[in-house]
Amino acid sequence: MRGILIGVHYRCLLLVARVGSVTEGRGLARGEVGLAAMNLNHPHLILCQLSDSQTYVNTITKINVLNPIEILVPNTFCDVQTNSKLYTLLQESFPTVTITSVLRRHFKDTVGMEQIRRLCALEYSSLVIVVAEKFYALASAAALLKYVEFVRNVLFQPRSLKIEYQGSQNTMVIDMKTAHLLELVRSLRGSDPQYSLMGILNHCQTHGGTRLLRSSILEPPYHLETTENRLESVQEILETPELLHALNTILKKFCDADQLLKLSMHMPRQDQQDVAELQLKHTLLLKTILESVPALKLALENSNTKIMSAAKETLSDERYKRMEDKILAVIHNDARTERGVEASQTQCNFAVRPGISHVLDIARHTYCEIIDDIRNVVTRLSEEHGLPLKVKYNLSWGYHIQLSDTKRRIDELHLPPVFVQVHKNRGTLSFTTEELIQLDRRSKESVKEIIEQSGVVICTLLADIREDIGCLFKLCEVVAELDMLTSFAISSSTHSYVRPKFDDILDVKQSRHPILDYTLQREPTPNDVYSSSDYNCHIITGPNMGGKSIYIRQIALLQIMAQVRMILSLQLKM
């Protein structure tokens, strides 16, 4: 599910999932804007409250960082006669985003506070103190969570949600127009991000790493300690080839780690078989990722930077091992998440150990007998008609027969009449028989019973491990940060980037425009940049198309790159 919803009380703007909500104060509080945002693909509630001007630059910029798909607003907010300026700006700034109105009465800060106390994972419980006086953000959260429950049909388990408050401190504000002209996340050539700054720097292998990179580029940190910690870690990865190789290899296994956060979600009114199957797949994914945690910790064993040390401490949490042991008591050791419909279905059918559920064991025995009957039928037909027939399975056809192109060049018109529903795809014929149709129907009924009974076992397992599920949020944070830092190291080695030094002056020697350096067939002309408190006003002159704008944009891009991680230059001091 995708989309940010923005819900606006006349005092409040709500961002929804990408779900979100926004609120604005009235009277003396006008310009005080509260936001709440969530993406249901990786449940994580973000709260924010800004003191903004009547141009709402900070609000629009923050929403752009959150990358909304849908915006929720109160029904009074978009009244034809009393359209607020913020609502008009939302329409103008996000023309492709759906704006949905909800009843204003759902924006209640007291309800929002109650929900946050109930849902917030123990690891983030200190947030309750931080947001206690953030009335507009709380009101937005109340409307957002109500919308998610009644419209998106999603409930969250108590103490299972990551909730984060993001203030505007320690980050540089880059408005939407500037971000567009600088090609930070999207090229001026079109929507393709390949030729943007993010496209150049993005070598991330996880979805969380990509999102963290995007937000860092749009909101570069200007807290010196944060930047220096990142730079130290990037330098360590670059100077330790075995660490770079290990991280690059291991992080691939965490590609879908964010999907684990869906274990905090409950969808009560959906088809029970679909829910059971989804929970089973998430449990297999959790097992696979927990098995990879020790390898990631081992890769960081000799790393001593602040970020790496914090990552090692997080990965040492005993809850990972405790959850893995509980899972292995129920799930087969060799059960894995698999690509492909048939392989994935087989893993789900036989993931739960025998002897745990008598009904499940009987259902699986029945299923195996049906599959044997299907294979025997196809073998008999192959022998009767002298054709090399194979059993195949996919979602649309179920179990069916496939005949690849042979020397005999059999056409569908010349197949024996026992074969029906003939379909030709290039040199392959797919078909079935009435007998096989009946067996396939029985196999689907048997699979449904297996999934439902497995779901009962998995539901009990998840209830047992849910008290430890909060550590998965920390794991996803560590994986995303390591992935982003590894991406920086790769791009730095590829493009010969160097580490910046921060001071009271801007002094860059032989610097190149990072996007042109990537896209041009030849190396762009390098430029020097110098600025200080005594030499802080510059007039750039030259003919049309002489590169004045490119030079100015280059300086801005280099500054952003320096704050995010590293910079392209031969000699630099900032």
C-alpha positions in Angstrom: 0.0 0.0 0.0 1.4 3.4 -0.9 0.5 6.9 -0.2 0.9 9.8 2.2 -2.3 11.2 3.5 -2.3 14.7 4.8 -5.0 15.4 7.2 -5.6 19.0 8.2 -7.7 20.2 11.1 -8.3 23.9 10.6 -5.5 23.8 13.1 -3.9 20.6 11.7 -2.4 19.1 8.6 -2.4 15.2 8.4 0.0 13.2 6.2 -1.2 9.5 5.6 1.0 6.1 3.9 3.0 6.9 2.5 0.0 7.9 5.0 0.1 11.4 6.5 -1.6 14.3 8.3 -1.0 18.1 8.8 -2.5 20.6 11.2 -2.3 24.4 11.4 -3.0 26.6 14.4 -5.4 29.6 14.4 -5.1 33.1 15.8 -1.8 33.6 17.6 -0.9 30.0 16.8 -1.2 30.5 13.0 1.8 29.2 11.3 2.2 26.4 13.8 1.8 23.2 11.7 1.7 19.6 12.9 2.3 16.6 10.7 2.0 12.8 11.0 3.1 10.4 8.3 3.2 6.7 7.8 4.0 4.2 5.0 2.1 1.0 5.5 4.7 -0.9 3.5 7.1 -0.5 6.5 5.0 0.7 9.4 6.7 3.7 11.0 4.8 6.7 12.3 6.6 10.0 11.9 5.4 13.1 13.9 6.5 16.6 13.2 5.5 20.1 14.3 6.9 23.2 12.6 6.7 27.0 13.3 6.2 28.1 9.7 5.6 31.4 7.8 2.5 32.1 5.8 4.3 30.9 2.7 4.6 27.4 4.3 8.0 26.8 2.8 9.1 24.5 5.6 5.8 22.5 5.6 5.9 22.0 1.8 9.5 21.0 1.9 8.9 18.5 4.7 6.0 16.9 2.8 8.2 16.7 -0.3 10.8 14.8 1.8 8.0 12.4 2.9 7.1 11.9 -0.7 3.3 11.6 -0.4 1.0 9.6 -2.6 -2.2 10.7 -0.9 -3.0 13.7 1.4 -5.8 13.7 4.0 -7.4 17.0 4.9 -10.4 17.9 7.2 -13.6 18.5 5.2 -13.7 22.1 6.5 -10.2 22.7 5.2 -11.2 22.5 1.6 -14.5 24.3 1.8 -15.1 26.2 -1.4 -15.8 29.5 0.4 -13.1 29.2 3.0 -10.2 27.5 1.2 -7.1 28.0 3.3 -3.9 29.1 1.8 -2.2 25.9 2.8 -4.7 23.8 1.0 -4.2 25.9 -2.2 -0.4 25.4 -1.9 -0.8 21.7 -1.4 -2.8 21.5 -4.7 -0.3 23.6 -6.5 2.8 21.9 -5.1 1.6 18.3 -5.4 -0.6 18.2 -8.5 -0.3 14.4 -8.9 -1.1 13.7 -5.2 -4.6 12.6 -4.3 -6.1 14.9 -1.6 -8.9 13.3 0.4 -11.1 15.0 3.0 -12.0 13.5 6.3 -14.3 14.8 9.1 -12.7 17.4 11.2 -13.8 15.8 14.5 -11.3 13.0 14.0 -8.4 15.5 14.7 -8.2 15.3 18.5 -4.8 15.6 20.2 -6.1 13.7 23.3 -7.0 10.7 21.2 -3.7 10.9 19.4 -1.8 10.8 22.7 -3.8 7.8 23.9 -3.1 5.9 20.6 0.6 6.7 20.8 0.8 5.5 24.4 -0.9 2.3 23.4 1.0 1.6 20.2 4.5 2.9 20.8 7.2 0.1 21.0 9.1 0.1 24.3 12.3 1.0 22.5 10.8 4.4 21.6 8.7 5.0 24.7 10.7 8.2 25.6 8.9 9.8 22.6 5.8 10.2 24.8 7.5 12.9 26.8 8.8 14.6 23.7 5.4 14.9 22.0 3.3 15.6 25.1 3.0 19.3 24.2 2.9 18.9 20.4 -0.8 19.2 20.1 -1.1 19.7 16.4 1.1 16.7 15.6 -0.9 14.6 18.0 -4.2 15.7 16.4 -2.8 14.7 13.0 -1.8 11.3 14.3 -5.3 10.7 15.7 -6.9 11.3 12.3 -4.2 9.3 10.5 -4.5 6.2 12.7 -8.3 6.4 12.5 -8.1 6.5 8.7 -5.7 3.6 8.6 -8.0 1.5 10.7 -11.4 2.2 9.1 -10.4 2.9 5.4 -7.2 0.9 5.0 -8.4 -1.9 7.3 -5.2 -2.1 9.3 -4.8 -2.4 13.0 -1.6 -2.4 15.0 -0.7 -4.6 17.9 -0.1 -2.8 21.2 3.5 -1.8 21.8 4.5 -2.8 18.3 4.9 0.4 16.3 8.0 2.5 15.7 7.0 6.2 16.4 9.5 9.0 15.7 9.4 12.7 16.3 11.3 14.6 13.6 12.0 18.3 14.4 13.5 20.7 11.9 16.7 21.1 14.0 20.1 20.1 12.7 19.0 19.8 9.0 19.3 22.2 6.1 16.0 23.2 4.5 16.0 22.9 0.7 12.8 24.1 -0.8 11.1 22.1 -3.6 12.0 24.4 -6.4 15.7 24.5 -5.4 15.7 20.7 -5.1 14.2 20.4 -8.5 16.7 22.8 -10.2 19.7 21.2 -8.4 18.4 17.8 -9.7 18.8 16.3 -6.2 16.4 13.3 -6.6 15.1 13.8 -10.2 16.7 14.8 -13.4 15.6 17.9 -15.3 15.6 15.7 -18.4 12.5 13.8 -17.0 11.4 11.7 -14.1 14.3 9.3 -14.4 16.4 9.6 -11.2 19.5 8.1 -12.9 21.0 11.4 -13.8 20.2 13.1 -10.5 22.5 13.4 -7.5 20.7 10.6 -5.8 21.1 8.4 -8.9 24.8 9.0 -8.9 25.2 8.2 -5.2 22.7 5.4 -4.9 24.3 2.0 -4.7 22.0 0.8 -1.9 20.9 -2.7 -1.8 18.0 -2.3 0.6 14.8 -0.2 0.4 15.6 1.3 3.8 19.0 2.4 2.7 17.5 4.1 -0.4 15.0 5.9 1.6 17.6 7.1 4.1 19.8 8.3 1.3 16.9 10.3 -0.3 16.0 12.0 2.9 19.6 12.8 3.7 20.0 14.5 0.3 16.8 16.5 0.6 17.5 17.4 4.3 21.3 17.3 4.7 22.4 17.3 8.3 24.4 20.3 9.4 25.2 19.0 12.8 29.0 18.6 12.5 29.3 15.5 14.7 26.7 13.6 12.6 28.6 14.5 9.4 32.0 13.6 10.8 30.8 10.3 12.2 29.5 9.4 8.7 32.8 10.4 7.1 34.9 8.4 9.5 32.8 5.3 8.8 32.9 5.8 5.0 36.7 6.3 5.2 37.0 3.1 7.3 35.0 1.1 4.7 37.1 2.5 1.9 40.4 1.7 3.6 39.3 -1.8 4.5 38.5 -3.7 1.3 37.5 -6.9 3.2 34.9 -4.8 5.1 33.5 -3.3 1.9 33.3 -6.7 0.3 31.6 -8.3 3.4 29.0 -5.5 3.8 28.3 -5.5 0.1 27.7 -9.3 0.2 25.8 -9.5 3.5 23.5 -6.5 3.1 21.9 -8.2 0.0 20.3 -10.7 2.4 18.6 -7.8 4.2 17.0 -6.4 1.1 13.4 -7.1 2.3 14.1 -6.5 6.0 11.5 -3.7 6.2 8.8 -6.2 5.3 9.3 -7.7 8.8 7.7 -4.5 10.3 4.4 -5.7 8.9 4.4 -8.3 11.7 3.1 -5.4 13.8 0.0 -5.1 11.6 -3.3 -7.0 11.7 -5.9 -7.0 8.9 -9.0 -8.5 10.5 -11.5 -8.2 7.6 -9.3 -9.6 4.8 -9.5 -13.1 3.5 -8.1 -15.4 6.3 -6.1 -17.5 3.9 -4.3 -14.5 2.4 -3.5 -13.2 5.9 -2.3 -16.6 7.0 -0.1 -17.0 3.9 1.3 -13.5 4.3 2.2 -14.1 8.0 3.8 -17.4 7.1 6.0 -15.7 4.4 7.0 -12.9 6.8 7.9 -15.5 9.4 10.1 -17.3 6.9 11.7 -14.0 6.0 12.2 -13.2 9.7 14.0 -16.6 10.1 16.2 -15.9 7.1 17.2 -12.5 8.3 17.8 -13.5 11.9 20.2 -16.2 10.6 22.1 -13.4 8.8 22.5 -11.2 11.9 25.6 -13.0 13.3 27.4 -12.7 9.9 26.7 -8.9 9.8 28.0 -8.5 13.4 31.1 -10.5 12.5 31.8 -8.3 9.5 31.9 -5.3 11.9 34.0 -7.0 14.5 37.2 -5.0 13.8 35.4 -1.7 13.2 35.8 1.0 15.8 34.1 4.1 14.5 31.2 5.5 16.5 28.5 4.4 14.0 30.0 0.9 13.6 30.4 0.4 17.3 26.7 1.4 17.9 25.7 -1.0 15.1 27.6 -3.8 16.8 25.9 -3.1 20.1 22.5 -3.2 18.4 23.3 -6.5 16.6 24.4 -8.0 20.0 20.9 -7.8 21.4 20.0 -11.2 22.8 16.5 -10.9 21.6 17.5 -11.8 18.0 18.8 -15.2 19.2 15.7 -15.7 21.5 13.4 -15.1 18.6 15.4 -17.4 16.3 15.2 -20.2 18.8 11.5 -19.9 19.2 11.0 -19.9 15.4 13.2 -23.0 14.9 11.1 -24.8 17.5 8.2 -24.4 15.1 9.7 -24.0 11.6 12.0 -26.4 9.8 15.7 -25.5 9.8 16.0 -25.5 6.0 12.8 -23.6 5.4 13.5 -20.4 3.4 11.9 -17.6 1.5 12.0 -18.6 -2.2 11.6 -16.9 -5.5 9.0 -18.4 -7.9 5.4 -19.4 -7.3 5.8 -23.1 -7.1 9.0 -23.0 -4.9 7.4 -20.4 -2.6 4.2 -22.5 -2.3 6.1 -25.6 -1.4 8.1 -23.8 1.3 4.9 -22.4 2.8 3.2 -25.8 2.7 5.9 -27.7 4.6 7.5 -24.9 6.7 5.9 -25.9 10.0 7.5 -28.9 11.6 5.4 -32.1 11.8 3.9 -33.1 15.1 2.9 -29.6 16.1 -0.6 -29.8 14.6 -2.3 -33.1 13.9 -4.9 -31.5 11.6 -2.0 -29.9 9.6 -0.2 -33.2 9.3 -3.3 -34.9 7.8 -3.9 -32.0 5.4 -0.3 -32.2 4.1 -0.5 -36.0 3.7 -3.6 -35.6 1.6 -1.9 -32.9 -0.5 1.1 -35.1 -1.1 -1.2 -37.9 -2.3 -3.0 -35.5 -4.7 0.3 -34.3 -6.1 1.4 -37.9 -6.6 -1.9 -38.6 -8.5 -1.2 -35.6 -10.7 2.3 -36.8 -11.6 1.0 -40.4 -12.3 -1.7 -39.1 -14.6 0.8 -37.0 -16.6 3.2 -40.0 -16.8 0.4 -42.3 -18.0 -0.7 -39.7 -20.7 2.9 -39.3 -21.8 3.3 -43.1 -22.3 -0.1 -43.5 -24.0 0.5 -40.8 -26.6 4.3 -41.0 -26.9 4.8 -37.3 -25.9 7.4 -35.8 -23.6 4.8 -34.2 -21.2 5.8 -32.3 -18.1 3.8 -31.2 -15.0 3.9 -27.4 -14.5 2.4 -25.0 -12.0 1.5 -21.3 -12.0 -1.0 -19.1 -10.3 -3.4 -18.6 -13.2 -3.4 -22.3 -14.5 -2.7 -24.2 -11.4 -1.3 -27.7 -12.2 -1.3 -28.3 -15.9 0.7 -30.1 -18.7 3.4 -28.6 -20.8 4.8 -29.8 -24.1 7.9 -28.2 -25.5 8.6 -28.0 -29.2 9.8 -31.4 -30.4 11.2 -32.8 -33.6 7.7 -34.0 -34.4 6.5 -30.4 -34.5 3.1 -31.2 -33.0 0.5 -28.5 -33.7 -2.3 -27.8 -31.2 -4.8 -28.9 -33.8 -3.3 -32.4 -33.9 -3.2 -33.0 -30.2 -5.4 -35.9 -28.9 -8.9 -34.8 -28.0 -8.3 -35.7 -24.3 -6.3 -32.5 -24.0 -8.3 -29.3 -23.5 -7.7 -25.6 -22.9 -4.7 -25.6 -25.3 -2.5 -22.5 -25.2 0.6 -21.9 -27.4 3.4 -19.6 -26.3 6.2 -19.6 -28.9 7.4 -23.2 -29.1 5.6 -24.5 -26.0 2.1 -25.9 -25.7 0.2 -25.7 -22.4 -3.0 -27.7 -21.8 -4.9 -29.9 -19.3 -7.4 -32.6 -19.1 -10.8 -33.0 -17.3 -9.2 -35.4 -14.9 -6.3 -33.0 -14.2 -8.7 -30.1 -13.6 -10.5 -32.1 -10.9 -7.2 -33.0 -9.3 -6.0 -29.4 -9.4 -9.2 -28.3 -7.7 -8.7 -30.8 -5.0 -5.0 -29.7 -4.6 -6.1 -26.1 -4.1 -8.6 -27.1 -1.4 -5.9 -29.0 0.3 -3.5 -26.1 0.1 -6.1 -23.8 1.6 -6.5 -26.2 4.5 -2.7 -26.4 5.0 -2.3 -22.6 4.9 -5.1 -22.0 7.4 -3.8 -24.6 9.8 -0.3 -23.3 9.4 -1.7 -19.9 10.1 -3.0 -21.0 13.4 0.4 -22.3 14.4 2.2 -19.1 13.1 -0.3 -16.9 14.9 0.6 -18.6 18.2 4.3 -18.3 17.4 4.0 -14.5 16.6 2.1 -13.9 19.8 5.0 -15.5 21.6 7.7 -13.5 19.9 5.8 -10.2 19.6 7.2 -8.9 22.9 10.7 -9.0 21.3 9.6 -7.5 18.0 10.7 -4.0 18.9 14.4 -5.0 18.2 13.5 -5.4 14.5 13.0 -1.6 14.2 16.5 -1.1 15.5 17.8 -3.8 13.1 16.2 -2.0 10.1 17.7 1.3 11.2 21.2 -0.3 11.5 20.9 -2.0 8.1 19.7 1.1 6.4 22.5 3.2 7.8 25.2 0.6 6.9 23.7 0.3 3.4 23.9 4.0 2.9 27.4 4.3 4.1 28.5 1.3 2.0 26.8 3.1 -1.0 28.9 6.2 -0.2 32.1 4.2 -0.1 31.3 2.6 -3.5 30.5 5.9 -5.2 33.6 7.5 -3.6 35.9 4.8 -4.9 34.2 4.9 -8.3 34.4 8.7 -8.8 37.6 9.4 -6.8 35.8 11.5 -4.2 37.8 12.9 -1.3 36.9 13.7 2.3 36.1 17.3 3.1 37.4 19.2 6.1 35.1 21.7 7.8 36.2 25.2 8.8 35.2 28.8 8.6 36.0 29.1 4.9 34.9 27.4 1.7 38.0 26.5 -0.3 37.7 23.9 -3.1 40.4 23.2 -5.6 39.8 21.6 -9.0 36.2 20.6 -8.3 33.9 19.2 -10.9 30.1 19.2 -11.3 29.2 15.8 -9.9 26.3 15.1 -12.4 28.2 16.3 -15.4 31.2 14.3 -14.3 28.9 11.2 -14.4 27.0 12.0 -17.6 29.6 13.6 -20.0 31.8 11.4 -22.2 34.7 13.6 -21.3 35.9 15.1 -18.0 34.2 18.4 -17.3 36.4 21.5 -16.7 37.4 21.7 -13.1 36.8 24.9 -11.1 38.1 26.5 -7.9 35.8 27.9 -5.2 36.7 30.2 -2.4 34.6 32.1 0.1 35.1 33.4 3.6 33.6 35.9 6.0 35.8 38.7 4.5 35.3 37.5 0.9 31.6 36.5 0.8 30.1 38.3 -2.1 30.9 37.2 -5.7 29.7 38.5 -9.1 29.9 35.8 -11.8 29.9 37.1 -15.3 30.2 35.5 -18.7 28.4 35.1 -22.1 25.1 33.2 -22.4 25.5 29.5 -22.2 28.9 30.1 -20.7 28.4 27.9 -17.7 27.5 30.4 -15.0 24.4 28.5 -13.7 26.3 25.2 -13.9 29.1 26.7 -11.7 26.6 28.0 -9.1 24.7 24.7 -9.0 28.0 22.9 -8.7 28.9 24.8 -5.5 25.5 23.9 -4.0 25.8 20.2 -4.9 29.3 20.0 -3.5 28.2 21.5 -0.3 25.2 19.1 0.0 27.5 16.2 -0.8 30.0 17.3 1.9 27.3 17.5 4.5 25.8 14.2 3.5 29.1 12.3 3.2 32.0 13.1 0.8 32.7 15.5 -2.0 34.2 15.5 -5.5 37.5 17.5 -5.5 41.3 17.3 -5.4 41.8 19.6 -2.5 39.1 20.9 -0.3 38.5 22.9 2.9 35.1 23.9 4.2 
